[in-house]
Amino acid sequence: MTAFTVWKFDDAKGAGHAAVMLREAANDGVVKIVDHAVVSWPVGAKKPTVEQGHEEAIRGAGWGAFWGLLFGALFMVPLLGAAAGAAMAGLGHMTQGVGISKEQLEQLRSEITEGTSALFAVTEEGNLDRLGERFRGVHSRLIDTNLTPAEREMLLEAMGQS
């Protein structure tokens, strides 16, 4: 099963450190990373920066377009007014096929703010217990996922966050 997860960190560098840990877990065969992106929004910056993983060159262009569309709509459109609403509605419609609703997009936009960071990960074949153990003690919060409620609880429990 392909899992889409978004982890929020209360500082601008936390997601970058977590991405390194995720790649190490992939190197050890704990999880397969389809693609990932790190959003970092330092204090004082007008907008966040985005670093895309591009794990698989074959699908890289498709994921690059997806991340560009997602982050453009989340962070680059005007924050107020009809344009933001239209962009969010359009993106919500386009991303429903990958299991991301308009409500989830709005939550992501409200949660990822100046002074925070987030790790967006698309993974497959993950051992949730072993992956959770890798991230135990990392101060993050799962803010979005397409995991089932049981899988979500298993992962959070393994991380010591239940």
NUMI-610567 format. One record per atom (N, C-alpha, C, O): x, y, z; atom name. Coordinates in pm, 1 decimal. Each point is the difference from the previous one (the first is absolute). Layout:
N
X|Y|Z|CA
...
This chain:
162
83.2|-118.1|0.0|N
-83.2|118.1|0.0|CA
87.8|124.7|0.0|C
101.5|5.3|69.4|O
-140.4|92.8|-146.1|N
70.9|126.6|-2.9|CA
-56.1|88.8|109.8|C
-121.1|19.9|10.0|O
211.1|33.3|72.3|N
-41.5|87.2|110.4|CA
45.5|141.8|-27.3|C
114.4|23.3|-39.1|O
-204.4|71.1|60.0|N
30.6|142.5|-6.9|CA
-7.5|52.1|142.2|C
-104.6|-9.8|64.2|O
214.4|65.2|-14.0|N
0.3|54.7|135.8|CA
62.9|137.7|0.3|C
89.1|30.0|-79.4|O
-137.5|53.5|170.8|N
56.6|133.5|18.8|CA
29.2|15.3|148.3|C
-89.3|-11.2|84.0|O
216.2|37.2|-53.1|N
45.8|15.8|137.7|CA
39.8|145.5|22.1|C
77.6|55.6|-77.6|O
-129.8|5.6|181.9|N
31.2|139.5|32.8|CA
103.4|4.1|112.4|C
-3.9|-79.7|93.8|O
95.8|174.4|-106.0|N
103.6|22.9|99.8|CA
-8.8|144.6|45.5|C
-27.7|89.0|-80.4|O
50.9|-65.2|208.1|N
-15.7|133.6|55.7|CA
122.4|88.6|-16.5|C
12.4|102.2|67.5|O
77.9|-140.6|-156.8|N
111.6|86.7|-35.3|CA
26.2|-16.8|-149.6|C
-47.3|-95.5|-61.7|O
121.6|187.2|5.0|N
19.2|2.1|-144.7|CA
95.0|-108.3|-50.6|C
3.7|-25.5|-120.4|O
73.3|-39.1|208.3|N
97.3|-99.7|-44.8|CA
-40.8|-144.3|29.4|C
63.3|-93.0|-49.9|O
-166.9|73.2|129.3|N
-39.2|-134.3|41.8|CA
-33.1|-93.6|-114.5|C
39.3|-116.6|2.9|O
-110.3|164.7|-103.3|N
-38.9|-86.5|-112.0|CA
121.3|-43.8|-81.2|C
3.4|-112.5|-50.0|O
95.3|199.1|36.4|N
122.1|-36.4|-71.8|CA
73.4|-113.3|69.5|C
48.5|-92.5|-65.2|O
-40.1|99.5|197.9|N
63.5|-107.5|77.0|CA
-80.1|-130.3|-13.4|C
57.6|-108.1|-12.6|O
-189.8|119.7|15.4|N
-85.0|-119.0|-12.6|CA
13.6|-62.4|-138.9|C
-6.0|-122.2|-13.1|O
24.3|204.0|-90.3|N
17.8|-52.8|-135.3|CA
126.5|-84.6|-8.1|C
1.8|-103.2|-67.1|O
104.0|146.7|135.2|N
123.5|-79.1|3.8|CA
-27.3|-134.3|67.4|C
45.6|-103.9|-47.6|O
-119.7|106.1|158.1|N
-33.4|-123.9|70.4|CA
-85.3|-91.6|-87.5|C
18.4|-121.7|1.2|O
-111.4|179.6|-77.1|N
-85.4|-78.1|-88.9|CA
83.9|-66.6|-109.3|C
-20.9|-117.3|-30.8|O
115.7|191.3|-28.1|N
86.9|-58.2|-103.1|CA
86.4|-112.3|58.6|C
23.4|-100.8|-66.7|O
23.8|117.2|190.3|N
77.4|-105.8|65.2|CA
-85.3|-125.0|20.7|C
47.0|-112.1|-19.4|O
-172.3|132.2|58.7|N
-91.1|-113.8|16.9|CA
-22.4|-69.9|-134.3|C
-7.8|-122.7|-5.7|O
-2.4|199.9|-101.3|N
-16.1|-58.9|-132.9|CA
125.1|-78.2|-39.7|C
-10.1|-108.8|-56.6|O
126.1|163.3|85.6|N
125.4|-69.7|-32.1|CA
11.1|-132.5|74.3|C
62.2|-94.2|-49.1|O
-123.2|87.3|168.7|N
2.4|-122.3|80.3|CA
-115.7|-94.7|-32.2|C
-13.6|-104.2|64.1|O
-69.9|139.0|-162.6|N
-108.9|-86.7|-41.6|CA
-124.0|5.0|88.1|C
-85.2|-88.4|-8.6|O
73.7|190.1|92.9|N
-115.7|12.1|89.1|CA
-121.3|54.3|-74.9|C
-113.9|-32.4|33.8|O
138.0|114.8|-135.2|N
-106.5|63.4|-75.7|CA
52.1|32.0|-139.7|C
120.4|16.9|-19.4|O
-210.6|-8.7|-77.3|N
37.1|45.1|-133.5|CA
-57.6|139.8|-18.0|C
-120.6|20.3|13.6|O
206.5|75.3|-44.0|N
-45.0|137.6|-23.0|CA
-32.1|14.8|-148.1|C
86.9|-18.5|-85.2|O
-212.0|52.0|55.1|N
-38.6|29.0|-137.5|CA
47.5|140.9|-32.8|C
62.2|22.4|-103.8|O
-91.4|72.3|191.9|N
51.4|136.2|-10.2|CA
-27.9|70.0|131.8|C
-81.9|-45.4|79.9|O
150.2|154.8|-58.8|N
-23.7|79.8|119.6|CA
35.7|145.1|-29.7|C
68.0|30.6|-98.0|O
-115.1|57.0|184.3|N
33.3|141.8|-10.3|CA
7.8|56.5|141.0|C
-74.0|-40.7|89.5|O
164.8|135.0|-72.3|N
17.4|67.9|127.4|CA
-39.6|145.8|-18.7|C
51.5|68.5|-88.3|O
-142.9|-22.1|171.5|N
-40.4|140.1|1.3|CA
58.2|61.1|126.2|C
-23.8|-49.4|110.2|O
99.7|156.5|-126.2|N
61.2|68.3|113.3|CA
-37.0|147.3|-7.0|C
17.2|64.7|-103.3|O
-68.6|-12.1|215.1|N
-42.2|139.8|2.0|CA
68.9|70.8|116.4|C
-56.0|8.5|109.3|O
177.5|42.4|-132.3|N
73.4|68.0|106.9|CA
-72.9|125.2|48.8|C
-73.8|63.5|-75.3|O
95.3|-29.6|200.5|N
-56.9|122.1|57.3|CA
52.4|119.1|-79.9|C
119.8|10.1|-26.5|O
-209.6|78.8|-11.0|N
36.7|119.3|-74.3|CA
-9.3|-15.5|-150.8|C
3.6|99.7|-72.2|O
-15.5|-222.3|23.1|N
-12.0|-21.9|-144.4|CA
-143.3|26.8|-43.9|C
-94.7|-28.9|73.2|O
79.4|84.4|-192.8|N
-133.5|30.6|-51.2|CA
-75.0|-124.6|-44.9|C
-123.0|-3.8|1.4|O
198.3|-97.4|-41.2|N
-62.2|-124.2|-45.2|CA
95.3|-115.4|29.8|C
118.7|21.5|24.4|O
-170.2|-142.2|-26.3|N
85.7|-115.5|28.4|CA
86.0|-37.6|-120.5|C
-27.1|40.5|-113.0|O
130.0|-118.0|139.6|N
79.5|-59.8|-106.9|CA
-40.1|-146.7|-9.7|C
-43.2|-60.7|98.0|O
57.9|5.7|-216.0|N
-36.5|-138.8|-24.2|CA
118.3|-70.8|-64.3|C
58.7|48.7|-96.7|O
-25.0|-164.0|151.9|N
103.8|-85.4|-58.0|CA
-64.0|-133.5|-32.3|C
-50.4|-68.7|88.8|O
52.4|31.9|-216.7|N
-61.6|-125.4|-43.8|CA
103.7|-110.8|-5.1|C
116.7|23.8|-31.1|O
-160.9|-145.9|62.1|N
90.6|-113.3|5.9|CA
34.0|-61.6|-133.6|C
115.6|-35.6|-23.0|O
-212.6|21.6|-66.6|N
19.8|-63.2|-130.6|CA
68.1|-136.0|12.9|C
102.7|-24.6|-63.2|O
-160.0|-63.7|145.2|N
59.2|-132.2|20.3|CA
7.5|-82.9|-126.3|C
102.6|-62.8|-26.1|O
-207.9|60.8|-52.5|N
-2.6|-84.1|-119.3|CA
1.8|87.8|-124.1|C
-96.3|71.0|-28.7|O
206.1|-76.8|-43.9|N
15.4|84.1|-119.1|CA
-110.7|-24.1|-101.7|C
-42.9|93.0|-68.2|O
-4.1|-218.3|57.4|N
-103.5|-33.0|-98.8|CA
-128.1|77.9|27.9|C
-63.9|50.4|-92.3|O
26.4|-40.8|220.8|N
-123.8|68.8|35.3|CA
26.3|141.2|50.3|C
-93.3|67.4|43.8|O
217.3|-21.2|-48.9|N
37.5|129.1|56.7|CA
-76.9|117.5|-56.0|C
-41.7|88.5|74.7|O
22.4|-86.8|-206.3|N
-70.5|112.0|-61.3|CA
-143.8|6.5|49.4|C
-51.5|108.4|27.7|O
-13.5|-223.8|-16.5|N
-137.7|-2.2|49.6|CA
-10.0|47.8|143.0|C
-88.4|78.8|33.5|O
178.7|-126.0|51.6|N
-0.9|44.6|139.0|CA
38.9|146.7|10.8|C
-55.5|72.8|82.2|O
149.3|-29.2|-163.7|N
38.2|141.7|2.1|CA
-117.7|89.4|-32.1|C
-19.7|103.7|63.2|O
-58.9|-144.4|-162.2|N
-118.9|77.2|-35.2|CA
-101.6|-2.2|113.6|C
-61.0|102.3|31.3|O
43.1|-218.3|30.1|N
-93.2|-10.9|112.5|CA
43.0|90.5|114.7|C
-80.1|77.9|51.5|O
209.5|-88.4|-10.6|N
47.6|83.5|111.2|CA
-12.5|148.3|-35.3|C
-41.6|80.5|83.4|O
77.5|-44.5|-206.5|N
-9.6|140.1|-40.9|CA
-141.8|53.1|9.5|C
-22.7|110.8|48.7|O
-71.2|-189.3|-94.6|N
-140.5|38.9|7.0|CA
-46.1|9.5|144.9|C
-64.7|97.1|39.4|O
98.6|-198.9|39.4|N
-42.1|-2.6|139.4|CA
55.6|118.8|77.4|C
-75.1|72.9|64.8|O
206.4|-53.5|-71.3|N
61.4|106.5|79.5|CA
-31.1|137.9|-55.5|C
-8.9|97.0|75.2|O
-7.7|-88.0|-205.6|N
-40.1|127.9|-57.5|CA
-136.3|43.6|51.2|C
-19.1|116.0|36.5|O
-74.8|-208.3|-34.0|N
-134.2|32.6|48.1|CA
-2.4|23.0|150.7|C
-73.9|85.2|49.2|O
155.6|-162.2|24.4|N
0.3|14.9|145.6|CA
65.9|129.0|46.6|C
-49.2|64.6|92.6|O
160.0|-26.2|-155.6|N
80.5|107.7|56.9|CA
23.4|120.0|-89.9|C
39.4|105.4|49.9|O
-61.4|-116.3|-178.3|N
36.5|109.3|-88.5|CA
-117.1|84.0|-47.1|C
19.7|111.9|-47.4|O
-141.0|-163.5|59.3|N
-116.3|78.0|-43.0|CA
-32.2|103.0|107.6|C
41.9|-15.7|114.7|O
-114.5|119.3|-149.5|N
-38.1|98.0|102.4|CA
-70.8|-68.1|116.1|C
-78.7|-92.6|-19.6|O
107.2|139.3|140.2|N
-57.6|-63.6|117.7|CA
-145.1|37.5|22.4|C
-70.8|-69.3|73.1|O
25.4|176.7|-133.9|N
-137.7|43.2|18.6|CA
-68.3|14.7|-134.9|C
65.4|19.2|-102.5|O
-194.3|-28.1|103.9|N
-75.7|32.2|-118.9|CA
-39.8|-118.9|-84.0|C
28.8|-115.3|32.4|O
-95.6|146.9|-140.7|N
-56.6|-101.5|-87.6|CA
106.8|-83.2|-68.7|C
-21.2|-118.6|-25.2|O
136.0|178.7|-5.7|N
105.3|-74.7|-69.7|CA
46.2|-118.3|84.4|C
18.8|-109.7|-52.5|O
-0.6|130.6|181.8|N
43.9|-108.8|87.8|CA
-106.9|-108.6|6.0|C
30.9|-119.0|-6.7|O
-155.9|160.5|19.2|N
-108.4|-97.6|5.4|CA
-11.0|-79.5|-129.0|C
-20.2|-121.5|3.0|O
33.2|189.2|-115.6|N
-7.4|-68.6|-128.9|CA
117.7|-95.2|-17.3|C
-16.5|-111.6|-49.3|O
135.3|155.9|89.8|N
118.4|-86.4|-12.2|CA
-14.2|-122.4|87.8|C
30.5|-111.0|-43.6|O
-76.5|128.9|167.0|N
-16.1|-113.0|90.5|CA
-107.2|-95.5|-51.9|C
16.4|-121.7|8.3|O
-124.8|175.1|-61.3|N
-106.0|-85.6|-53.2|CA
50.9|-77.8|-121.0|C
-26.4|-119.6|-12.6|O
99.1|186.8|-76.2|N
55.0|-67.1|-117.1|CA
100.7|-106.6|38.2|C
-1.8|-110.1|-55.1|O
89.2|141.7|148.8|N
99.1|-97.2|44.5|CA
-68.2|-115.4|71.8|C
39.0|-115.6|-16.6|O
-140.9|146.7|96.6|N
-74.3|-105.2|69.2|CA
-60.3|-98.2|-98.3|C
3.8|-121.1|22.2|O
-58.8|172.2|-129.7|N
-58.5|-86.8|-102.6|CA
108.1|-86.1|-65.4|C
-21.3|-119.1|-22.8|O
137.1|178.3|-7.6|N
106.5|-72.5|-68.7|CA
66.0|-105.0|89.8|C
44.9|-103.7|-48.8|O
-38.8|130.1|180.0|N
70.6|-90.7|89.2|CA
-90.3|-106.6|61.9|C
49.3|-88.5|69.8|O
-179.1|95.0|-93.5|N
-88.9|-102.7|54.5|CA
38.4|-137.7|-51.0|C
-19.1|-99.5|69.9|O
73.0|92.7|-190.8|N
41.0|-128.2|-57.3|CA
112.4|-67.2|77.4|C
15.4|-121.9|-7.2|O
63.6|200.0|81.4|N
105.9|-57.8|82.5|CA
-38.1|1.0|147.7|C
84.4|-23.6|86.4|O
-210.9|50.7|-57.8|N
-48.6|-12.2|136.6|CA
19.6|122.2|86.9|C
1.3|-12.6|122.5|O
14.1|130.5|-180.8|N
17.8|122.4|78.3|CA
-122.0|87.7|-25.4|C
-24.6|41.9|-113.0|O
-51.7|-14.4|218.8|N
-122.8|78.1|-14.0|CA
27.1|149.4|14.3|C
107.0|40.8|45.3|O
-204.2|39.7|-84.3|N
9.6|145.4|14.2|CA
17.7|36.5|147.8|C
76.3|90.9|32.9|O
-146.2|-161.0|55.0|N
10.8|27.8|143.1|CA
142.0|-27.0|50.6|C
53.0|74.9|82.2|O
7.7|-182.7|-132.2|N
137.8|-30.8|38.9|CA
94.8|108.6|-49.0|C
92.1|38.9|71.9|O
-113.5|9.8|-192.7|N
84.2|107.5|-53.2|CA
-11.0|125.1|87.1|C
100.2|64.8|30.0|O
-222.1|-32.0|9.8|N
-19.3|116.8|85.4|CA
67.8|-19.5|135.5|C
56.0|94.7|55.2|O
-60.6|-216.5|-1.3|N
67.2|-27.1|126.7|CA
151.0|16.0|-14.7|C
65.0|60.4|85.3|O
-9.5|-114.5|-193.5|N
143.8|13.3|-22.7|CA
40.3|146.8|-8.3|C
101.1|41.2|56.8|O
-180.7|36.0|-127.6|N
30.3|142.6|-15.3|CA
-2.5|71.8|135.1|C
80.4|90.2|23.4|O
-171.1|-129.2|64.5|N
-9.5|66.8|130.3|CA
106.1|-48.9|98.6|C
37.7|73.7|91.1|O
10.8|-196.8|-107.9|N
95.9|-58.0|94.8|CA
144.6|36.6|-30.7|C
79.7|20.1|91.7|O
-45.4|-11.5|-219.1|N
138.8|26.7|-38.7|CA
15.0|150.6|-13.8|C
-43.8|60.5|-97.8|O
106.6|-2.4|197.9|N
10.3|145.4|10.7|CA
145.4|40.4|23.5|C
88.1|-84.9|14.3|O
-65.4|212.5|-10.8|N
133.6|53.4|25.7|CA
57.2|-59.8|128.6|C
-68.6|-7.3|101.9|O
194.6|-35.2|-107.8|N
66.6|-59.2|115.9|CA
-17.6|-149.9|11.9|C
46.8|-59.7|96.9|O
-114.3|-3.7|-194.7|N
-21.2|-144.9|4.1|CA
57.4|-63.7|-127.1|C
46.9|69.3|-90.4|O
-51.9|-200.0|85.9|N
36.9|-73.6|-120.8|CA
-87.5|-123.6|-8.6|C
-65.9|-37.8|96.9|O
65.7|-24.8|-213.7|N
-81.0|-120.3|-19.7|CA
68.9|-93.0|-98.0|C
63.5|42.7|-96.3|O
-78.3|-171.0|124.2|N
49.5|-104.7|-88.7|CA
-120.9|-65.3|-65.3|C
-83.6|-59.5|67.9|O
74.8|70.8|-199.2|N
-104.0|-65.2|-79.7|CA
64.3|-125.2|-57.7|C
100.8|9.3|-69.9|O
-157.0|-125.8|97.9|N
60.7|-125.0|-45.9|CA
-102.3|-89.4|-68.2|C
-112.0|-17.1|48.2|O
152.2|-39.0|-159.8|N
-78.5|-102.0|-67.9|CA
86.8|-125.5|4.6|C
107.9|-5.1|-59.1|O
-157.1|-95.5|130.3|N
79.1|-120.8|23.9|CA
-79.8|-125.2|-34.8|C
-122.4|2.9|-12.9|O
195.6|-112.3|-1.7|N
-60.3|-130.9|-24.8|CA
75.3|-102.7|81.8|C
113.0|22.5|43.3|O
-177.6|-134.5|-23.6|N
65.8|-116.3|59.5|CA
69.2|32.2|132.4|C
108.1|-51.8|27.9|O
-169.3|135.6|52.1|N
61.1|37.2|126.7|CA
-36.7|-93.3|113.4|C
-114.7|-43.3|11.1|O
210.7|12.6|72.1|N
-24.0|-73.3|123.0|CA
-27.5|105.7|107.0|C
92.6|61.9|52.4|O
-221.2|-41.7|-20.4|N
-38.4|109.7|88.1|CA
64.7|-9.7|137.8|C
38.2|101.9|57.4|O
-25.7|-222.1|-4.3|N
63.2|-15.6|131.2|CA
146.4|45.0|-3.9|C
43.7|79.4|83.3|O
30.6|-130.9|-180.6|N
142.7|33.4|-8.4|CA
20.8|146.5|-35.6|C
92.6|63.5|50.5|O
-178.0|-9.3|-137.2|N
11.3|140.5|-37.2|CA
-30.5|88.7|119.8|C
69.5|98.5|24.8|O
-173.9|-134.2|49.3|N
-33.7|75.5|120.1|CA
112.2|0.7|101.5|C
25.8|101.7|64.5|O
41.7|-216.2|-50.0|N
113.5|-8.0|92.6|CA
110.6|95.8|-41.9|C
64.7|60.4|85.6|O
-42.0|-45.5|-215.5|N
103.8|90.7|-50.5|CA
-28.2|144.8|38.9|C
91.2|78.1|26.9|O
-219.3|-45.0|-24.6|N
-37.6|139.2|25.3|CA
-42.4|25.2|145.2|C
-45.7|109.2|33.8|O
61.1|-209.4|50.2|N
-36.2|15.8|141.2|CA
82.5|113.8|60.0|C
121.7|5.3|-17.2|O
-188.6|84.6|86.9|N
68.1|111.9|63.8|CA
14.4|122.7|-88.3|C
39.1|106.2|48.6|O
-69.9|-118.2|-177.5|N
3.6|115.7|-88.9|CA
-126.3|81.0|28.3|C
-110.6|-53.9|-2.7|O
127.0|180.6|29.3|N
-114.6|84.2|35.5|CA
-70.4|48.4|-127.0|C
35.3|102.4|-58.5|O
-134.5|-179.0|19.1|N
-78.1|32.6|-118.1|CA
-144.9|-38.0|27.0|C
-32.8|-64.2|99.7|O
-51.7|106.1|-191.7|N
-141.4|-33.1|11.8|CA
-51.8|-37.8|-137.5|C
21.2|72.2|-97.3|O
-89.2|-186.0|89.9|N
-60.9|-43.6|-124.6|CA
-123.5|86.0|-24.3|C
-96.8|-6.4|75.8|O
100.6|87.5|-182.7|N
-114.5|87.7|-24.8|CA
-86.1|-46.7|-115.6|C
-111.2|49.8|-17.3|O
159.6|-144.6|-63.0|N
-84.1|-51.6|-107.2|CA
53.8|-134.7|-46.3|C
120.9|-22.9|-1.9|O
-211.7|-64.8|-35.1|N
39.3|-131.2|-50.9|CA
-117.8|-65.5|-69.6|C
-115.7|33.7|25.5|O
146.6|-127.9|-113.8|N
-103.8|-83.7|-58.3|CA
4.0|-140.1|60.7|C
-65.8|-91.1|-50.2|O
142.6|73.1|157.8|N
1.4|-127.7|70.9|CA
-137.0|-25.1|61.1|C
-73.3|94.1|30.7|O
39.4|-220.3|-13.2|N
-124.7|-32.5|68.0|CA
14.1|42.0|146.8|C
112.3|16.7|47.6|O
-221.9|0.6|24.6|N
11.1|33.9|142.0|CA
84.5|-100.7|79.0|C
75.6|39.6|88.6|O
-87.5|-168.2|-119.4|N
78.7|-101.6|70.9|CA
148.5|14.2|-31.3|C
83.2|-11.1|90.0|O
-48.7|35.6|-217.4|N
140.7|18.8|-37.7|CA
56.3|126.9|63.0|C
114.2|2.2|46.0|O
-194.2|101.8|-44.2|N
43.4|125.8|61.0|CA
31.5|-20.4|147.8|C
103.9|44.9|48.4|O
-193.3|-112.5|23.2|N
21.9|-25.9|142.8|CA
123.4|-85.3|22.9|C
76.0|24.3|93.8|O
-55.3|-125.6|-180.1|N
117.3|-86.3|13.1|CA
128.7|81.3|-15.9|C
94.7|-17.4|76.7|O
-91.7|105.5|-175.7|N
117.8|82.2|-24.4|CA
24.8|96.1|116.1|C
112.9|12.5|47.4|O
-216.6|54.3|-2.5|N
15.8|95.8|110.6|CA
41.0|-70.3|128.4|C
80.5|52.6|76.8|O
-135.2|-171.0|-53.2|N
38.8|-77.1|118.7|CA
146.1|-41.0|-5.5|C
71.1|8.3|100.2|O
-26.1|-52.5|-217.2|N
140.5|-37.6|-17.3|CA
93.1|118.3|21.9|C
113.8|-17.2|43.7|O
-162.4|137.8|-74.3|N
80.1|120.8|18.5|CA
-11.2|53.8|142.8|C
67.2|96.8|35.4|O
-150.9|-158.7|45.2|N
-19.1|47.8|136.4|CA
-88.7|123.8|4.8|C
11.3|81.1|92.0|O
-99.3|-66.3|-190.6|N
-85.7|118.4|-6.2|CA
-147.8|-32.8|15.1|C
-83.8|85.1|-29.8|O
48.9|-203.5|74.1|N
-142.6|-35.9|6.6|CA
-72.9|76.0|108.6|C
-120.3|-18.8|18.4|O
